[in-house]
Amino acid sequence: MSTKTAENLSLRWAQGEVFNAKNRFRVLVAGRRFGKSYLSCIELLKAAIDRPGETYFYCAPTYRMAKDIAWKEIKKLIPPQWIQSKNETDLKIELINGSLIELKGTENATTLRGRSLAGVVLDEAAFMDSDVWFQVIRPALADKQGWALFISTPDGTASWFYDLWCYVPEDTSGDWKRWSFTTVEGGNVPEEEVQAAKAQLDSRTFKQEFEASFENLTGLVAVSFSDSNISTEAEDISIAPLLLGVDFNVDPLCGICAVRYRDILYVFDEIILTGGATTWDFAEEVTNRYGVDRRIIACPDPTGSARKTSGVGSTDHTILRRSGFTVSSPRSPWKVRDKVTAVNTALYDAMGERRTVIHPRCKELIKSLRTLTYAPNTGMPNKNLGVDHAFDAFGYLCLQQFNLAKPETLGQTSFRIY
């Protein structure tokens, strides 16, 4: 089966599935040597023919990648008689119908601003900054109601591209649709070659590069977490005390809401405040959601007994108490490794029991548990990923409610305290 775009141009069946779809925004996750770049060039050529006088971008993470991956391919695909002009430095081709096909690197996204686009291919999108799409390309498509094709191998579950993949709905009748194809399904690499590569790669690398699976290639922190911890059964029990895990980070300020019943922690809500929210703002939000008569037990970061992240005279713990909350926290902080152990034990312990159920509405917590990894060559969670705050709030809650570790005296540990 093949999909013809012009004489002597064809696509294999998996590429044709994407090519034939009429959705405005398409997301393709595919293994190495699937034929992603070839598909990209065919897409751009057909669009440029169908809508004369418009501008189309092929974007790669860098200028060099754009040139190496697609420039020779696009020149080979377009018959010379269709080309009005060609710029080897700017990687730009003008067709005789007035359409422009331009190849761009996204390492300096500001240079792409101000253009009006009828269509764009974002090749290896997982390795671009999210601002390329949200702040540059998406606005450029608005006046022409242009289309976008995102193509990439995965880059773990902590990337913006994974969030985009999850955003695409199951119902594909609207603007968005997504596909996932392995290297073998692309039809360009034989099965025996893929099996030979399998013997030379670790499991997670193989799954990512050849099976188009979103894998974390560094160690996950919440290794005990799985979909078995997620259930709509995690609902509030209004007669039970409201339990709050609190991380006093300035932006975002995170709270994890739970109740405990028969030694099971039911996490049913999360409070994520941004824009420089204070602890006073957090306490007010909790009260607005759950009322002034509810017994609320806060399990915050122990260092909040001395810290004043709200920028006022009172400490964070004092603010919680003045708001009517009971504060359950030791005077000294825990080691980071104890917090990690507490989280994993609460999620799935050595006896095979899961003591935590999380409602699917707690998206930031679930994302944190799925994506937080250790910093390279350390035993510390990687704070640079920006997904650690919900994890920390949940960790304080687990430490308090399950009493799984004793706090460390500040100054007696070589671990950095968070």
N, C-alpha and C positions, 0 to 999 in steps of 0.2 A: 504494500500500500504506500502510495506517495502522494504528496500535495504539490501540484505544479504552480509555480509563480511566474515563470517565463520559460522560454525555450531552453532546454538543457539544465534547468534549475529544479531541484526536487528536495523534499524533506522526508525523513523516515517517519514511521507512524507516530511515535511519541512526540516528536517535534511538530508533526502535523496536528496533533490534538490541541496544542497550544496555539498554533498559527490559525487554525480554523475558528477558534472561539471568538465570539463577538463582544465579550466583556471589555469595558473601557480600561480597567486596571487588572493586569494579570501578574501573578506571582509564581515563578517556577523555581523550585529547589531541585537540583539535579547533581548527580555524581560527576566526577572528573571524566573528561573526554566524551561527555554526552552529546556534544554538538551545540552547546549553548551559543557560542559566538557566531557560528554559521547561521543558526536560527535568527540571531540578532540582525545580521546583515540582510537576510531575506526580508525580515519584517520591515526594516527601514526602506529597502528598495521598493517593495510593493506599496508602502504608504506614500512614498515620494512620487510614484507613478500615478496613484489614484487621486491624489490631491495636489495638483500643480500649484507652484508658487508658494509653498509652505516650507517651514524650517523644521528639521528633525535632528535630534541629538543622539549620538551613541556616547554613553558615559562609562568610563572605567575609573577605578580608584586613583590612577595616576596617568599623566600624559603619556609616559613611556609604555604603560600597559595598553592604553588605547591604540597606540601606534603598532606595538608588537602583536597584539591580539587580532585587531580588526582591520587595520588600514590596507594591508595587502589583500585580505579577503574581499573587502568591499570593492576595491579596484578591479579585482578579478571577476567579480560577479556582474559588474555593470558594463554592457557593451560600449566600446569607444564612441560609437555614433550617438549614444545617448548623452554624452558628457559635453557640457558647454565650456566648463573651466575646472581646473584642479589646482589646489594649493597644497604642496607637499609639506610646508612648514606648519600651516594652520590646520592641516588634516581636514580639508574642506573640499567637497565636490558639488558643483552646480550642474544640474541637469538641463537639457534643452527646453524643458517645460517650466523652468524657473524655480524648481524645488531645490532646496539646499540640504545636504547631509553633512553634518559636522561631527567630528570625533573629539571628545573632550576628556581631560583628566579632572577629577574633582578634588585634588589636593588643595586647591585654592578656590573654594566654591564662590567667593565673592566675584570672581571674574566672569561667572556665568549669569549674573544678575542682569535684569533689564531686557531679556530676550522673550519673544512671544513664540511658543512652540506648539506645533500640531501633534507631535508625538516624540517619545523618548524611550530609549532602552537603557536601563541601568544594569550593566554587566558586572558581576561579582559585587552586588549591592551590599552584601553582608560586611564587606570590608571598607565601606564608605562611612563617613560621619552622617548621623541622622539628619543634621541640618541641611545636607544636600537636597534631600527630598522635601522636608517640611518647610524650609525657609526659602529655597531657591527654585527647584524644579516644579513643585506643585503649583505655586503661584504663576509660574510661566505658562502653564497649561490652561489657565482659567479662561482667558478671553476666546481661545480657539476651541474650548472643550476638548483639549487634546488627550491622547491616550498614553499609557505608560506600561512598559513591560519590565518587571523586576526579575533578573536572572542571577542565580548565585549557587555556589556550594555553601553549605551551612558554616557558621562560625560560632557554634555553641549556643546555649540558651540565654546568655546574658547580653546578646546583641540586639540592637533595634530591629534588625531584620527578622529575628525570631518573634518579636512583638508584632511586627507587621503580619507575619505568617499566621499568628494566632488571631489577629484581628479579622482576617478574611472569614466571612460567615460560612456555615455549612451550606446554606441555600445559595446556589450560584446563579440565580436568575437575575441578580442585580448588576451593579457596576463591577464587582470584584469576583475573581475566581482564582483558585490556586491549584497547582499540581506538584507532585513529587515523583521523580523518576530516578532509578538507579543507573549506574554506568552501563550495565548490561542492557537495560531497557532502551538506552539510546541507540543501540545497534551498531556502534562504531568500534567497540572493543569486545572480542570474543570472551566467552565464559572462562575458558582455561587461563587466559591472561589475568583476569580478575582474581581467580583462585591462586595464581602464582603470587600476586601482590598480597593476598591475604596472609600468606606464610611469612611475609616480611614486615608486617605492620602490627601494632597492638590493636586490640579489639575496637577501642573507641575511635582511633584514627581511621581504621578501615571503614567503620560504619559511617563516619562523616564524609570521607572523601569518595567512597565508592557506592554507598547505599543511601546517600543524601539524608542521613539522620542527624538531627540536632544533638550533638554530644558536647559535653564539657571535657576539654582535653587536659585540664588540670584538676586536682582532687576536689570533689564536692565536699562542702562542709557538712551539710545535712544528709549524710549518706543513708540514713534510715527512712527518709521521707519517700513516699510513693503516692500514687493515686488512691491507694487504699485508705489514706488519711483524710481524703476529701469526701464529704458527704453533706447533703442538704439536711441530714438529721441533726447537724450542729446548730441548734436554735437556742434562743434565750429561754431561760426559766426564770420568770419574773419574781418568783418568791425566793429565789436563791441570791446570795450576794453577788454583785457584779465584780468580776476580777479584771484588773487592768494591768497589763504589762506596759511599761512606759520607758521610752528612750528619749532623753532630753536634748536630742540634736536640734540645732537651731532651724535648719531647713533641709528636710522635713522633720517635724516633730511627730513621733509615731506612738500610737496607742493600740494595743491588741485587747479586744474585749472577749471575755469568756465566762462560763459558769462551770462549776465542778459538780458532778453527780456520779455517785458510786465509783469514785476513783478515776473517772474519765473526765478529761478536760474538753469541753465543747467550746471551740473558738467560733463565734458567730458573727463578729464584726471587727472592723478596724477603723481607726481614726488617723488620717494622714493630713497634717496641716502644713501648708507651705507659705511662702511669702513673708518669712520672718515672724511667724506666730509665736506667742509667748506661752508660758505655762498657765497663765491666767486664761488665755484664749482656749487652751486645751481643756481646762477644767470647766469652762463655760459650755464648750461643745458637748462634753460628757453629760453635763446636767441637762442641757437642752434635749439630748437624745433619750435619756433614761430617767429624768425626773429628780426632784429634790428629796423625795422620801425613800429612794432606793439606797440600801447599804452598799457602799462602794469601797472595795479594798484595792488600793493601788500597790503594785509591786514594781517599783521603779529602779532605775540605775542607782546603786547605793551612793555613788559620788554626788548625787543631787542633794545630799544632806549638807553639803558645804558649797556646792556650785550655784551660781546665780545666772543661769543662761537667759533669764527673762530681763536682765539688765536693770533690775530694781533691787531694793534693799533686802528683800526676803529671798531665802533659798528656795530651790524648786520644791523640796519636800515640804517646807513651811507653807508654800502656796497651796499645795494639794490638801494639807490639813485644814487650812483656813477655808477651803472650798467645801469642807465637810467630808472629805475622804479619810479613811483609815489608811495609813501608810505602813506597809509591811516590808521592811528592808533592814538588813544588818548595817552596822556602822562602817564596816570595812568591805571593799569590793572583792569580787571573786576573780580567780584566774580566768583568762579567756578559755583555756582548755576545759575548765569545769563547766562553763556555760555551754560550750559545744557538746560536751558529754551529756549534760542535762537535756538539751534539745533532742539529741538523737535517742536517748533512753525514753523520753516521753513519747516520741514518735513510734518507736519500735524497739522493744527491749530484748535482752538476750533470751528471755523465755518465750519469745514469739508473740508478745502482747503489744497492742497499740493502745496507748493511753491518751491519745489526742485525736480528736476529730475536728476538721476545719471546714467551714462552709465555703463553697466556691466563690461567694461574693468577696472573700478576703483575698483579693487578687494580688495586692502588694506582698502580703506574707507568703502566699504560694509562690510567687515569682522569686522572692528572696530564698526560700527553701530549695527551689529548683536550680537556682543559678549561682548562688554565692559559692565561690571557690577559694582555696588557699592562695595567697600570694606566692609566686614562684620561689622555690627554694627556702620556704619558711613554713612554720606551723601556725601562721596567723591568717585569719580571713582577709581577703583582699578588699580593702576599703575603697580602692580606686574604681571598683565596679559600680558603686553607687546603689547597691541593693542590700546593704547590710543593716539598715536601720530597723526595718520590720523584724528581721532576724534577732537583733539585739533586744527589742522590746519583748518578743516572744520568749527569748532566753531568760530574761529576768523573771518572767511569769513562771516558767518551768522550774527555775531554781527555788523560788519561794513556795510554790504549791506542792512540789514533790520532794523538797528538802533533800536534794540529791548531792549537794556538796556544801562544805563549810566555807565561809568567806575567808579570804586571805587578809592578813594584816598588811596594810599598805607599806611598801618598802621592803617586804620580805620575799618578794618574788621577782624574778628576772623578766617576767612577761609584762608587756605593755598593757596598761589597764584602759578599757574602753567604757 
